[in-house]
Amino acid sequence: MATPKVFVSSTCFDLSEIREQLTRFIRSYGFDPILSEHGDVFYKPEFHTHESCIHEVSNCHIFILIIGGRFGGEYISDKTKSITNAEHSAARQSNMPVFTYVKNSVLSNHNVYQKNKKMDFVSNIEYPAIEKQEHAIDIFKFIDEVRKNPTNNAIEGFDNFQGIENHLRKQWAGMFFDLLRSKQISGQMDATNHLISGIKASSQKLEELVKSLYLSSNAEDAKKEIASIEAISEIEKFFEDVLHPYWIKEGTYLLNSSAIDVNNAAKVTPDKKTWDEYLVEIGLFEYTMYPTEPNVDDSDFERGLRCIVTIDENRYFVIGIDEGDSLITSQLFEHAVKKSTQQQRKKH
């Protein structure tokens, strides 16, 4: 019977007891624990041992990362990284679930680093939880690297194995529930997609029939009218994208329609403007700086657009300008909004 393989990545000497307890815990689930000190890694003769470890990660299904007060051995292919850093990168590239645990004492020291990292003296601070002070900044940057990943970036603090065990039990139970739920939803989606496919085919046939009838009456005028209707549709899609982003749950940020002056907005020409400049000029958004990481005191900031037409001014959303540029928003603006007439913009 095929069983999931769980790769345990950490420095060995200071966390050997935790690793042994994890081995027993993983086996209690019927999974295969993969730990280098147990001979679970196949060391290919033609590979360096580091590369063998990296290769073994890609053969696994779950990755457990434990960060303590030691940096560990330098990775043979990149001396700025530890072998643990490299194993984590391999796990992320394989898109497997990553469960990260950091000693609470190290997290406490990391907090001190975060508050002072822009100061010249940050490297001179004594961090008690770190075994070798010359590695402190490297360990803290590794924690930041894990946390700043857009996905799979949860970090849990721990004092002993009991904390890790309790958290893993809940997380793995959640994974199993999600699997069962996904299978149920998959069946429902198959039926829904089949129905939608039929509706889409019928809709396309109806659209072609209407166009055919329309063109048969007055071909030249009909072509212009059809082009105008399609342009209005794309303009509507542009405003739908920016005022109702896909990541907003329905009803989370309610728009105040009375705050939107359609007539004045339609008069604003989009020519020689970027999509974000246009949204600001018509009064739907204003420029703002927002943190790349919410709830982090010392986060980096990026320029974005804050919606100013929500009903509750304290409940607003922000669109990242780079995010909009990478999506269909800017394409719709260039291909539809910029070429639109005032009358077409008014109809959106």
N, C-alpha and C positions, 0 to 999 in steps of 0.2 A: 504493500500500500504506500502510495506517495505521501510524504509528510513535509510540512513546511520547515524550512531551514531558517534559524534565527542567528544572525551574526552579532556577536558581542564585541564592541570596540571600546577600548579604554587603555590607559597605561596599566601595566600588569602588576608591578611590585607593590604599589601603594593601595591598589584596589583588588588584590588577589582574593580576599575573603568574599567581597561582593560578587566577584566573578564566579566563584565556586557556588555560592548560594543561588545565583542566577541560573547556573547550569542545572541544578536540581529542580528549580522552579520551571524552567522551560521544558524539561523532560516530563514533568508532572502533567503537562498539557498534551503529551504525545508528540511534541515537536523535537527537531534535532538542533541542539545548541552547537554553534560553530565558534570555537575558541582556539587561538593559535597554540596555547600551551598544552592543549589536550591532543595535539596531533590531528586536528580536524581540517587543517589547511593542507592542501596538496602542494608541496614545494617542487615545482618543475625544475629540473636540473639546469635548463637553459635560462631560467629567470632568477633575478635577485629575489630574496625572501620577501622583500617589501612588495614587489610586483605580484608575487604569488598571492599575497594577502589581498591586494586590490582585486585581482582576478577572481578570488574566491567570493568576494562580496557580491559580484554580479550573478553568482549561482544561488544566492539566498533570496528569501522572500520577505523577511522582516529584519530591521536593523536597530539594535539597541546601542546608543552612545552614552557613555558615562564620562563626565569630566570632573577631575579632581584637581589636586594641587601640583601635579607634575606635568611637564610638557611632553615627555616621552622621547623616543628616538627620532632623529631628523629623517625625513623622507628622502630616500636616495636620489629621486628625480627632481626634488625641489627642497633645498635646505631651509627655506623659510617656513616650511610646513612640517608638522610631525606626521608620523605614519597614521595616527588617529585622524588627523585632518584629511589626509588623502583617502582613507577608508570612507569617511563621511561623504566626501565629494563623489566617490564611486557609487555610494548608496543613493544619493540624490539623482545621479544620472540614470540609474536603473529604475527610478520612480517607485521605489518600495516604501512602505510605511517606516518612518523614522521616529523612535522614541528616545528623547534626550533627557538625561538626568545630570544635574550639576550639584555638587556639594553645597549646602547652604552657606557654609563659611566662605567658600569661593565666590558665591553670588553676592555675599555681603561685601567682600573685598572689591568685586567687580563694580558694585554700586559706588564705592569710593572713587574708583578709576573713572567711571562715567561722569561724575561731578567735577573731575579735575583734569580730564584728558586733554583739554586745550591749554592747560597751564604748562609752563616750561619745566616745572618741578615734578611732573607726574611720574617720571621714571625713577625719581629718587624716593618716592614714598615706599615705606616698608609694608608689604602685604603679608600678614602672618599666615594666611591659609596657603600661600604658595611656597613650595619647597625651595626652589631656586629663584631668587628675585630677578635674575636676568631674563627669566622666561615669563614673568608675570604679564607683561603687555601682550605677548604672543597668545597666552591663554585667554586673556580678556577679549582680544580681537577675534579669536576663534568662537567664543560665546556670541559675540556680536554678529559674526558671519552666519551662525546657525539661526539666530533670532531674526535677522534681516531677510532671510529667504522668503519669497512671496507665498510659499506653501510649505507644508511639512515642517513647520518651524517652532512647534510648541516646546517649551522648556519647563521641566519640573524640578524643584529643589528637593534635596533629601539629606537626612542626617544619618540614616542607616538603611539596611536592606528592606526592613519592614515598610518603609515609605515607598520604595520602588515597587515592591511586590503588590501593595494595595493599589497603586496607580495602574500598574500593568494589567491587573485583573479587571479593573473597570474598563480600561481601554480596549482590551481584547474582547471583552463581552460586547462592547459597543461595535467593534469590527464585525463580530458574528451577526449581531442584530442587523447591522447595515447590509450585510451580504444577503440575509433572508429577505429583508425589505426590498432590496434591489431586484431580486428575482421576481418578487410579487409585482413591483412596478413595471419591470420589463415586459411581463405578460400583458399588462394593461396598455403599455405604450405600443406594443405591436398591433393590438387591435385598433388603437387610436390612429396610428400612422396609416394603417390600411384604409380607415375611413377618410382621413385627410387626403390621401392620394386620390381617392375617388372624387372627393369634392374639388380638388385642385384641377383634375382632368376636366371635370364638368365646367368649372369656372373658365378654364382656358378656351374650351369650345364655345361657350357663351360669348366670351370676349371677342373671339374671332368672328362669330356670327354677327354681333352688333357692329363691328368695324366694317364687315363686308356690306351690310345693309346701308350703313352710313355712307360709305364710299360710293355706292351705286347711285346715290341721289345727287351728290355734288362732291366730286372727288377732291377738288382743290381746297374748298372750304373745310371739308371733312378732315383732311390731313392736318390742317392747321389746328382744328379743334381737338383732334386726338392728341397732337403734340402738346397742346396747352394743358389738357387733362393729365397727361403723364408727368408734365413738369410740376403741376400742383401736387400730385401724389408724392413726388420726390421731395418737394419742399416740406410737406407734412411729415415725411419720414425724418428729415433733418431735425425739425423741432421736437419730434417724438423722441429722438435719440438723446438730445441734450436736456430736455425737461423731464424725461422718464427713463433714465439710464437703466440698462438691463439688470444692474446689481441692486436696484432699489426695490424692496418689497412693496407690493401694492398698498397704498394708503399710508406709507411711512412719512412721506413729505408731501402734504397737500398743497396744491398751488392756489394762489389767490387770483382768480380770473379778473377781478375788478382792478388789480394792480397792473394788468397787461393792456397797454394802449395799442390795439391792433392797427388803427389808422395811422398813428405817428410812426409805429414800427415799420409799416409797409412803405412809408415815404423815405426811409433810410436806404440809400443805395449801397449794395454790398460790393460794388466795384472797387478795386484797389484796396481791399481789406482782407485780412485773414478771418477765418471763421470765428475765432475768439474775440477779435476786435469788433466784429459785426454784432455779436451777442451782447457785448458791453454797451455799444452805442444805441442799440434798440431798447436798452433798459431792463433786460432779463437777468443779467449777471454783472458782477463787479470783480475786478482782479483782487486776489488775496494770496497770502503765503500760507501754506499748510504743511504740517509735519509729515514726513514720509512714514513715520511710525507713531500711531496714536498712543497716548498715555505714556510716552517716554519723554522725560524732562529735557534731555540733551539730544534731541533728534535733529536730523537734517531737514531743511525746509525746501519746498519747491513752489513754483508759481502756478496758480490754478484759478478757476472761475468759481465764485460763490453765488449760488442762486439767490436772488433778492426778491422773488415773487412768491415765496411760500407764505401760507396763512400765519404760521407762527414763526416770527423772526428768529427765535432761539432754536428752531428746528430747521436747519438748512442743510444742503448738500454741496459738496465741492467736486468739480470736475478737473482732473489733471489735464493740463494743456497737451502734454506729450501723449497722454492716454487717448485724447480725442484725435490727435494727429494720426495715431496708429490704427484707428478704427475707421468705420465707414463715414463718420461725421464729416471729416474734411473733404472726402470725395463727393458727398452729396452737396456740400457747399459750393465746391468748384464747378461741378457739372450741372447743378440745378439752380441753387439760390443765386449764384452770380449772374446767371443768364436769364433770370426771371424778370417779369415786369412788375410794376407796383400793384397792378390789379391781381396778378397771380399770387403775390406775397400776402395780399389782403385776404384772399380766399382760404389760406391755410388754416 
